[in-house]
């Protein structure tokens, strides 16, 4: 009888081993470690999924929170997105997640000899709800991949049409889209998309032709560097940046916008007459909108190579424009008057006028004429300069004064005309120019107004002379 019982026991043990080796192993392990069997082998119904969360900390409450986080991390890994922010508060305060029909069904805590608390939590949840969550995320991934693929196909078409800047734009838009969540296709990963955009960027080159540095004109090409050919890049937006002075003589940085359009090039002509007469024009592909976009999405370390490649898409064009009247004598006289019409011995307007013209490479001889009548002035100049030249003759006077907030304000008005000394004819007239200035005293305000008039008048005269 005893032998029969032994045989039955052995058979049962072997049957158990054969039918559930892993369960037996988990059971043995849990018993050896002094843990409940569900820690390694949780039992669930066919419509459920189980996750065991583990947490260890010197404080029991903190160990419990870590166990909750472990459960959420496992759910996140399964569904393909981070669910912590969505469910952490609900799980830690209610021991449940309604969306997933999740509940904490078992828990076990023990304290080790070192004083650390170990917390184990068993979460059971609805398998269908969890699968549905995973399907939703997966569909988002598929949709994201499809949208990226559309952008890449558009980029490839643009590249084949030599529209490289549009191709760069599309690849960076694809990278921004890829940054919004996981993708299934390797070439759709952010790093690969940024690398491709960088390759296009580093292939861009500027070339200059028909440069005339004495007139600051040049034809600008944007090309794609390649092994065999260097095709012209079409539709590329380009900024031309240079230094200029405004009508008050203040320096500033100006830029003009160009586009290579369907020709792959454009001709630069300095339409701004305030262009400094010696300097350089910097031509750069305009990526300002793209820089702003990617900088708002990616950290600086990630996009540093892209930004550096954008910065490298430029070329400098040095120039030195010479005065168109270098071979002629240019004399200038500006007479200043008080509000009462009294001629003043005030050099401010003429001094500023001449200094500003000198900055534009127009040397001027300053004169003080002994007569107020224009005909007499021209006659005097013709006798002084029988070889001819240009005379810049002007008048300026105070037309109004007032006090504003304890400041003296002066309004001055005048004009300058350009005469050909040989023919006595007027070549150019600034018309009436008004200048307003303030100061602590009336004399200081008047001096500032006269100087401002001289600066404005020189700007207008210089613009005319360089257009000749």
Secondary structure, DSSP 8 states (H G I E B T S, - for coil): -HHHHHHHHHHHHHHHHHH-HHHHHHHHHHHHHT--GGGTS----TTEEEEEEEEEESSHHHHHHHHHHHHHHHHHHHHTS--HHHHHHHHHHHSEEGGGTEEEEEEEEEE-TTS-EEEEEEEEEEHHHHHHHHHHHHHHHHHHHHHHHHHHHHHHHHHHTT-HHHHHHHHHHHHHHHTTS--SSGGGSHHHHHHHHHHHHHTEEEEEEEEETTTTEEEEEEEE--SS---B--S-EEEEEEEEE-TTS-EEEEEEEEE-TTTTEEEE----TTB-SEEEEEEEE--HHHHHHHHHHS-HHHHHHHHHHHHTSEEEEEEE---TTTTS-EEEEEEEE-TT--EE---HHHHHHHHHHHHTT---EE---S-S-HHHHHHHHHHH-TT--EEEEEEEEEEEEEEETTEEEEEEEEEEEEEETTTTEEEEE---EEEEEEESSHHHHHHHHHHHHHHHHHHHHHHHHHH-
